[in-house]
Amino acid sequence: MFRDEDVAYATALWASGVQTELHVWPGGFHGFEQIAPHLPMSKAALKCRREWVGRRLSR
């Protein structure tokens, strides 16, 4: 739903020197990981988020 806007935002962050990651989950809709946390895609997305936060906090 917001793919193009999210890609543009991430690109602007990268251009400004901000470290960020962008993951596009094909078939994922806005809030899919909260609405359907039992789905494999949701579990993978939540795992990626936890790992990213963990890497940021371990610095």
Order of alpha helices (4+ residues) and beta strands (2+ residues): alpha-alpha-alpha
